[in-house]
């Protein structure tokens, strides 16, 4: 899973929560970094099952990221859940063809349910060899 969020506190909290649920989480501070990571991952044969995307970020915002993602056939099928503090943007997000929208602050249980629906259950964690 790729978490694209510029707010460090939110990013760290979500990353920890998702890792506790068993997901492997990569993160990016803005859309341009996310695109670079996605393309590098594809070259290495890796593709996230889901992208959690903030909208308001520096360098490349969530709108610009999603537009670039949708234009790239190798990335366009990765589902996206938008996380945003700006609730009035909800109507504009409909045109982005996203799998979900959550206004910050959001109910963790609802977000986890959407993540499970979009990305499937987290893979079982293997015991570490001693």
C-alpha positions in Angstrom: 0.0 0.0 0.0 1.2 3.5 -0.8 0.3 6.3 1.6 0.7 9.8 0.1 0.4 12.4 2.9 2.5 15.5 3.7 1.4 15.8 7.3 4.0 13.8 9.2 1.8 13.2 12.3 -1.1 11.8 10.2 1.3 9.8 8.0 3.1 8.2 10.9 -0.2 7.4 12.7 -1.8 5.8 9.6 1.4 3.9 8.8 1.6 2.4 12.3 -2.1 1.6 12.3 -1.9 -0.1 8.9 1.3 -2.0 9.8 -0.5 -3.2 13.0 -3.2 -4.5 10.7 -0.6 -6.5 8.8 -0.2 -4.3 5.7 3.2 -3.3 4.2 3.1 0.4 3.9 5.3 2.7 1.7 4.9 6.4 2.0 5.5 9.6 0.0 5.3 13.2 1.1 3.8 14.5 -2.2 2.4 13.3 -5.5 5.7 13.6 -7.5 7.5 11.4 -5.0 4.6 8.9 -5.1 4.8 8.7 -8.9 8.6 8.1 -8.8 8.1 5.4 -6.2 5.3 3.7 -8.2 7.3 3.7 -11.4 10.5 2.4 -9.6 8.3 -0.3 -8.0 6.9 -1.4 -11.3 10.4 -1.7 -12.8 11.2 -4.0 -9.8 7.9 -6.0 -10.4 6.1 -4.5 -7.4 2.7 -2.7 -7.4 0.7 -1.6 -4.4 -2.8 -2.9 -4.0 -4.1 0.5 -2.9 -3.1 4.2 -2.7 -4.3 6.4 0.2 -4.1 9.9 -1.2 -4.2 13.3 0.5 -5.3 16.2 -1.8 -3.6 19.2 -0.4 0.2 18.7 -0.6 3.2 20.7 -1.8 5.2 20.0 -5.0 2.4 17.9 -6.7 -1.0 17.9 -5.1 -3.4 14.9 -5.0 -5.4 16.2 -8.0 -2.3 16.4 -10.2 -1.1 13.0 -8.9 -4.4 11.4 -9.7 -4.5 12.9 -13.2 -1.0 11.6 -13.9 -1.8 8.2 -12.4 -5.0 7.9 -14.6 -3.0 8.7 -17.8 -0.4 6.0 -17.1 -1.8 2.5 -18.1 0.6 0.8 -15.8 -0.7 2.7 -12.8 -4.3 3.6 -13.7 -5.9 0.4 -12.3 -4.5 0.8 -8.8 -7.4 1.9 -6.6 -7.3 5.2 -4.7 -8.9 6.3 -1.5 -8.8 10.0 -0.9 -8.2 11.5 2.6 -8.8 15.2 2.9 -9.5 17.8 5.5 -11.5 19.9 3.0 -15.0 18.4 3.0 -16.4 20.9 0.4 -14.1 19.2 -2.2 -16.2 16.0 -2.0 -18.2 16.8 -5.1 -15.1 17.5 -7.1 -13.6 14.2 -6.1 -16.4 12.2 -7.7 -14.9 13.0 -11.1 -11.6 11.5 -10.0 -13.0 8.0 -10.2 -11.7 7.0 -6.7 -12.7 4.0 -4.6 -13.5 6.1 -1.6 -13.4 9.5 0.2 -12.8 10.2 3.8 -12.9 13.6 5.5 -10.3 14.2 8.2 -10.8 13.5 10.9 -12.3 10.1 10.0 -13.5 7.0 11.8 -10.6 4.5 11.8 -13.0 1.6 11.6 -14.7 2.9 8.5 -11.3 3.6 6.8 -10.1 0.1 7.6 -13.3 -1.4 6.2 -12.8 0.5 3.0 -9.2 -0.6 2.8 -10.1 -4.2 3.4 -12.7 -3.9 0.6 -10.3 -2.3 -1.9 -7.0 -4.0 -1.0 -8.2 -7.3 0.5 -7.1 -8.6 3.8 -3.5 -8.0 4.8 -1.3 -11.0 4.1 -0.6 -13.2 7.1 2.5 -12.2 9.0 5.2 -14.8 9.0 7.0 -15.5 12.3 10.5 -14.1 12.3 13.3 -16.7 12.3 15.4 -16.6 15.4 
